[in-house]
Amino acid sequence: MNRAAVRILVVLTLVLGVDYVVWRWFASVNWHVWWIAVPLVLAETYSLVDASLFGITMWRIKERGEPERPAPTATVDVFVCTYNEPVDMVMVTARAAGRITFPHKTWILDDGARAEMHTAADAAGIGYITRSDNWANMARHAKAGNLNNALFATEGEFLLILDADQIPEPTILDRVLGYFNDEGVAVVQTPQFFTNVTDSDPLGSQAPLFYGPIQKGKDGWNAAFFCGSNAVLRREALMQLGIAGYVKQVERSVKSVLRTADTVLKKAREEAKEQGPAVLAALDQVGAAV
């Protein structure tokens, strides 16, 4: 998609759209029937705002083209996430994941801890991970918690995340991993296709607009979405996010404790005024240390 052509189209749309909406508000609204006219012009104004935001997204649309060949030494863990989906359905996905041509390790992440799921995975030679007792009395965070648990049980440099009913193409890693030759790439989101949708797709169920122009536009702004599945992520980037989040939480906790300590010391000074200068001096020393 030609970026210059896109920008010309965006500018023309916004110029003509603003001209039209201004004319609508100041020259064409029938105030005698405002209860009909105003909602209509508000809807048209909203459409222009929506078109403006879409235009901003598309302004820096990026076409990456085909990636380089992936590094043959890259290590990959393929995660098939499940909770209570039928075992047979999960195994269809897991076996398809096992047929991915690039060397990898396939894991079933069973958040339902089902014995029959474990048995089926073992029989197929597929790795099985569920949460340990360490998660007892802790917030589980659903699928995110399931993935976090698996992060500490695996070692691959890259992670392909699949839902229980997503059948990957055998060449998915061969086509995607090359993008990670750029050390600045943390995630590659792939499109998904439904097998029960006709080729004409009259309702847009395959989301071609989102997985096409919108994602490409967001990529140009370094803001492409991770949709939660059918994507490959760099483990190091995830771990860096986790460390950054931990540090921020510790910083917030320390600041909260220091604010509480300052309040307690102020109250103690007020109560210690009658205790003499020695007590006040001791409190000042504590305050300086805090």
SVG drawing of the C-alpha trace seen along z (x, -y; Angstrom):
<svg xmlns="http://www.w3.org/2000/svg" viewBox="-40 -29 62 72">
<polyline fill="none" stroke="black" stroke-width="0.4" points="0.0,0.0 1.5,-3.3 2.0,-5.6 1.9,-8.8 -1.5,-7.8 -2.8,-7.0 -1.8,-10.4 -3.4,-12.2 -6.6,-10.3 -6.5,-11.1 -6.1,-14.8 -8.8,-15.0 -11.2,-13.1 -10.5,-15.4 -10.7,-18.6 -14.0,-17.7 -15.4,-16.1 -14.7,-19.2 -16.2,-21.4 -19.3,-19.2 -19.7,-19.0 -19.3,-22.8 -22.0,-23.4 -24.3,-20.9 -24.0,-22.6 -24.2,-26.2 -26.4,-26.1 -28.6,-23.0 -29.8,-21.9 -33.6,-22.3 -33.9,-23.5 -37.7,-23.3 -37.3,-19.5 -34.0,-19.5 -34.8,-16.1 -34.3,-14.5 -31.8,-17.0 -29.3,-17.2 -28.8,-13.4 -28.3,-13.1 -25.6,-15.8 -24.0,-14.5 -23.7,-11.0 -22.2,-12.6 -19.7,-14.6 -18.8,-11.4 -18.2,-9.7 -15.7,-12.5 -13.9,-12.1 -13.7,-8.3 -12.4,-8.9 -9.8,-11.3 -8.5,-8.8 -8.4,-6.1 -6.5,-8.6 -3.9,-9.2 -3.5,-5.4 -2.9,-5.0 -0.6,-8.0 2.5,-6.0 1.3,-2.6 4.3,-0.2 4.7,2.5 7.4,4.9 7.4,7.4 8.7,10.9 11.2,11.4 14.7,12.8 15.4,16.5 15.2,17.2 18.3,18.1 18.5,21.9 19.6,21.9 16.5,20.1 14.6,22.0 10.8,21.9 8.1,23.0 4.6,23.4 1.9,22.9 -1.6,24.4 -3.8,22.7 -6.8,24.5 -9.1,24.5 -12.1,26.7 -12.3,27.2 -13.0,30.7 -9.8,32.9 -10.2,34.1 -10.4,30.5 -7.3,29.5 -5.4,32.5 -6.2,31.6 -4.6,28.2 -1.7,29.7 -0.9,32.3 -1.1,29.6 1.3,27.5 3.6,30.6 3.7,30.7 5.1,27.1 8.2,27.6 10.7,25.3 12.3,27.1 10.3,26.4 8.7,27.8 4.9,28.0 3.2,27.6 -0.4,27.9 -1.1,25.3 -4.0,26.9 -5.4,24.4 -8.1,27.0 -5.5,29.5 -7.5,32.4 -6.1,35.9 -7.5,36.9 -5.8,34.0 -2.5,35.0 -2.9,38.5 -3.7,37.5 -0.7,35.2 1.7,37.8 0.3,40.4 1.0,37.9 4.5,37.0 3.4,33.4 4.6,31.4 2.0,30.7 2.1,27.8 -0.4,26.9 -0.2,24.7 1.5,25.9 0.2,25.6 2.2,22.3 -0.8,20.6 -3.1,21.5 -4.7,18.4 -3.2,16.2 -5.0,14.2 -5.0,16.5 -5.5,13.9 -7.0,16.5 -5.2,17.0 -2.5,14.4 -1.7,16.3 -1.6,19.6 1.0,18.1 3.0,16.5 3.2,19.9 4.5,21.5 7.1,18.9 9.0,20.2 8.7,23.8 10.1,23.4 13.3,21.9 12.6,21.1 13.8,17.7 10.4,17.3 6.9,18.2 4.1,19.0 0.7,18.7 -2.3,20.6 -5.8,20.9 -7.3,24.4 -9.1,24.3 -6.4,22.6 -4.8,24.8 -1.4,23.3 0.0,23.6 3.1,25.9 5.3,23.0 4.1,20.4 7.5,20.2 9.5,20.3 7.5,17.3 7.5,15.3 10.8,15.9 12.8,13.9 11.3,10.7 13.0,11.2 16.4,10.9 15.7,7.2 16.5,7.1 13.9,4.3 11.0,6.6 9.2,8.0 6.0,9.4 4.7,10.5 0.9,10.8 -0.4,13.1 -4.0,13.0 -6.5,15.7 -9.0,17.3 -12.2,19.1 -12.8,22.4 -16.6,22.0 -16.7,18.7 -17.3,18.6 -14.7,17.2 -16.9,14.2 -17.1,13.4 -19.9,10.8 -19.9,9.9 -16.1,9.4 -15.7,12.2 -12.1,12.7 -11.4,9.1 -9.3,8.2 -9.4,4.5 -8.0,5.0 -5.4,7.6 -4.5,5.7 -4.4,1.9 -5.1,1.1 -2.3,3.3 0.1,2.1 -0.8,-1.5 -0.3,-0.9 3.0,0.9 4.2,-2.4 3.5,-4.1 5.2,-1.2 1.8,-0.4 0.7,2.8 -1.7,4.9 -1.0,8.2 -4.3,10.0 -3.7,12.6 -3.1,15.6 -1.8,16.7 1.3,14.5 5.0,15.0 6.7,13.1 10.3,12.7 10.8,14.1 13.4,11.5 11.0,8.6 8.3,10.2 10.8,10.7 11.9,7.1 8.3,6.0 7.9,8.1 11.0,6.7 10.0,3.2 6.5,3.8 8.0,5.3 10.4,2.3 7.5,-0.1 5.4,1.8 8.2,1.8 8.8,-1.9 5.1,-2.6 5.1,-0.5 8.2,-2.2 6.8,-5.7 3.6,-4.7 5.5,-3.4 7.6,-6.6 4.4,-8.8 3.0,-6.8 6.2,-7.1 6.3,-10.8 2.7,-11.1 3.5,-9.0 6.6,-11.1 4.7,-14.4 2.1,-13.1 4.9,-11.8 6.6,-15.3 3.3,-16.9 2.9,-14.5 6.6,-14.8 6.7,-18.5 6.1,-18.1 8.7,-15.3 11.7,-17.6 14.3,-18.4 16.0,-15.0 12.9,-13.2 12.5,-15.7 16.1,-15.3 15.7,-11.5 12.6,-11.9 14.5,-14.2 17.2,-11.6 14.6,-9.0 13.1,-11.4 16.5,-12.1 17.1,-8.4 13.7,-7.9"/>
</svg>
